[in-house]
């Protein structure tokens, strides 16, 4: 049996090992209403994709450690000087200078609230979230942008205070490691794998 594709960086270069594309046996598709005639064939494939995070890697790593990082423009000549950006941005959208990384976990704990929301009862093929999905836009005090995420427990209400929770047990190292709960949610009500 082939090994799934794995990647590591060594000497500043990506090193690939294993199979990144696997084909499986085709299976016939037959018409049960018409004498079991052949009408097609399945073509099962399994692909391993490589997503490079670049300068955003620190953001995704921090989620697995229960921290929410943002960025801040520190260019004194920029109109946006002092602006904090969440979601994480490597470069300031106004002056294009590299932003500084800031920890905004405490700010999120104290000031996060639902700006708006949408409840989704159907989703795409590769969705891993339980339905209905309660998508929320989260705003923070003194942050220039609004974060799109999802409410893990409870029902969303515009203006409701929320707290960040992190998938610190078996993290995925994706944005799904960050979610939100109503501010008064007790720790014992969190789903398995999530923590404040």
C-alpha positions as CSV (number, residue, x, y, z in Angstrom):
1,X,0.0,0.0,0.0
2,X,1.3,3.5,-0.9
3,X,2.2,6.1,1.7
4,X,0.2,9.3,1.8
5,X,2.1,12.3,0.7
6,X,4.1,14.1,3.4
7,X,6.1,17.3,3.3
8,X,8.8,18.8,5.5
9,X,11.2,21.8,5.0
10,X,14.9,21.0,5.3
11,X,17.7,23.4,4.2
12,X,15.0,26.0,3.3
13,X,13.5,23.6,0.7
14,X,10.3,21.6,0.6
15,X,11.0,17.8,0.7
16,X,8.2,15.6,-0.6
17,X,7.8,11.9,0.3
18,X,5.0,9.5,-0.6
19,X,2.1,9.5,-3.1
20,X,0.3,12.7,-3.7
21,X,-2.1,11.3,-6.2
22,X,-3.6,7.8,-6.0
23,X,-6.0,6.2,-8.5
24,X,-8.4,3.4,-7.3
25,X,-10.2,0.7,-9.3
26,X,-12.9,2.0,-11.6
27,X,-16.4,0.7,-10.9
28,X,-19.1,0.3,-13.5
29,X,-22.3,2.4,-13.3
30,X,-25.3,0.3,-14.5
31,X,-28.9,1.2,-15.2
32,X,-31.1,-0.9,-12.9
33,X,-34.3,0.0,-14.8
34,X,-32.9,-0.9,-18.2
35,X,-31.4,-4.4,-18.0
36,X,-28.3,-3.4,-16.0
37,X,-26.8,-1.8,-19.1
38,X,-23.5,0.0,-18.6
39,X,-24.0,3.7,-18.5
40,X,-20.7,4.9,-17.1
41,X,-17.8,4.3,-14.7
42,X,-16.6,5.9,-11.5
43,X,-13.1,7.3,-11.4
44,X,-12.1,7.4,-7.7
45,X,-9.0,9.5,-7.0
46,X,-7.3,10.7,-3.9
47,X,-5.2,13.9,-4.0
48,X,-3.0,15.4,-1.3
49,X,-2.7,19.1,-1.6
50,X,0.1,21.3,-0.2
51,X,-1.0,24.6,1.2
52,X,1.9,26.9,2.1
53,X,1.1,29.4,4.9
54,X,4.2,31.6,4.4
55,X,4.0,34.6,6.7
56,X,0.6,33.5,8.1
57,X,2.0,30.3,9.6
58,X,2.5,32.0,13.0
59,X,-1.2,32.8,13.1
60,X,-2.3,29.1,12.6
61,X,0.3,27.8,15.0
62,X,-0.9,30.2,17.7
63,X,-4.5,28.9,17.4
64,X,-3.3,25.5,18.5
65,X,-1.8,27.1,21.5
66,X,-5.0,29.0,22.5
67,X,-3.8,32.4,21.3
68,X,-5.4,34.8,18.7
69,X,-2.8,36.8,16.9
70,X,-3.5,39.9,14.7
71,X,-1.3,42.3,12.9
72,X,-0.7,46.1,13.3
73,X,0.7,48.7,11.0
74,X,3.6,50.5,12.7
75,X,4.7,52.7,9.8
76,X,4.7,56.3,11.2
77,X,4.2,57.7,7.6
78,X,1.0,55.6,7.0
79,X,-2.5,56.9,7.5
80,X,-3.3,53.5,9.0
81,X,-0.5,53.7,11.5
82,X,-1.7,51.9,14.7
83,X,-4.5,50.0,12.9
84,X,-5.0,46.4,14.1
85,X,-6.1,43.9,11.5
86,X,-8.0,40.7,12.2
87,X,-8.0,38.6,10.1
88,X,-4.3,38.5,10.2
89,X,-2.6,40.5,7.4
90,X,1.1,40.3,6.6
91,X,1.2,43.7,4.9
92,X,-0.7,46.9,5.6
93,X,-3.4,47.4,2.9
94,X,-2.7,51.2,2.9
95,X,1.1,51.5,2.8
96,X,2.1,47.9,2.0
97,X,4.7,47.9,4.8
98,X,5.1,44.7,6.7
99,X,2.8,44.6,9.8
100,X,3.9,43.7,13.3
101,X,2.4,40.6,14.9
102,X,0.3,41.4,18.1
103,X,-1.4,39.0,20.5
104,X,-5.1,40.1,20.7
105,X,-6.4,37.1,22.8
106,X,-7.2,39.3,25.8
107,X,-8.8,42.0,23.6
108,X,-11.0,39.3,22.0
109,X,-11.9,37.9,25.5
110,X,-13.1,41.3,26.7
111,X,-14.6,43.0,23.6
112,X,-15.6,40.5,20.9
113,X,-19.2,40.7,19.9
114,X,-21.4,39.5,17.0
115,X,-21.6,42.2,14.3
116,X,-23.9,40.1,12.1
117,X,-24.6,36.4,11.4
118,X,-26.1,33.9,9.0
119,X,-27.4,30.4,9.7
120,X,-26.6,27.8,7.0
121,X,-28.6,24.5,6.9
122,X,-26.9,23.1,3.8
123,X,-23.3,23.2,2.8
124,X,-20.7,22.1,0.3
125,X,-19.3,18.7,-0.3
126,X,-16.2,19.0,1.9
127,X,-17.8,20.8,4.9
128,X,-16.7,19.3,8.3
129,X,-18.8,21.5,10.5
130,X,-22.1,20.3,12.1
131,X,-25.2,21.8,10.6
132,X,-26.8,24.1,11.0
133,X,-23.7,26.2,10.8
134,X,-23.9,29.6,12.6
135,X,-21.6,31.8,10.7
136,X,-20.8,35.0,12.5
137,X,-18.9,38.2,11.8
138,X,-17.0,39.2,14.9
139,X,-16.0,42.8,15.7
140,X,-13.5,43.9,18.4
141,X,-12.9,47.2,20.1
142,X,-10.1,49.2,18.4
143,X,-9.7,46.7,15.5
144,X,-10.1,48.1,12.0
145,X,-11.5,44.9,10.5
146,X,-14.2,42.3,11.2
147,X,-13.5,38.5,11.4
148,X,-15.6,35.9,9.7
149,X,-16.0,32.7,11.8
150,X,-18.6,30.4,13.4
151,X,-20.4,30.1,16.7
152,X,-19.6,26.7,18.2
153,X,-22.5,26.6,20.7
154,X,-25.6,28.7,21.3
155,X,-27.7,30.8,19.0
156,X,-26.3,34.1,17.6
157,X,-27.8,37.5,18.3
158,X,-26.4,40.7,16.8
159,X,-24.4,42.6,19.5
160,X,-24.0,39.4,21.7
161,X,-20.7,39.2,23.5
162,X,-18.7,36.2,22.5
163,X,-15.4,34.6,23.6
164,X,-12.9,32.8,21.5
165,X,-12.4,29.0,21.9
166,X,-9.5,27.1,20.4
167,X,-9.2,23.5,19.2
168,X,-6.1,22.8,21.2
169,X,-6.5,19.0,21.3
170,X,-5.8,17.4,17.9
171,X,-5.7,20.8,16.1
172,X,-6.2,21.0,12.3
173,X,-3.9,24.0,11.9
174,X,-6.6,25.7,9.9
175,X,-9.1,28.5,10.7
176,X,-11.5,25.8,12.0
177,X,-9.3,25.7,15.1
178,X,-10.8,29.1,16.1
179,X,-14.5,29.3,17.1
180,X,-16.7,31.4,19.4
181,X,-19.2,30.8,22.2
182,X,-21.4,33.2,24.1
183,X,-19.4,35.0,26.7
184,X,-21.1,33.3,29.7
185,X,-20.5,29.8,28.4
186,X,-18.9,27.5,31.1
187,X,-15.8,25.5,30.1
188,X,-17.6,22.2,30.8
189,X,-20.1,23.1,28.0
190,X,-17.4,23.2,25.3
191,X,-17.3,20.3,22.8
192,X,-14.5,17.9,23.1
193,X,-11.1,19.2,21.9
194,X,-12.0,22.9,22.5
195,X,-10.8,25.1,25.3
196,X,-10.7,28.8,26.3
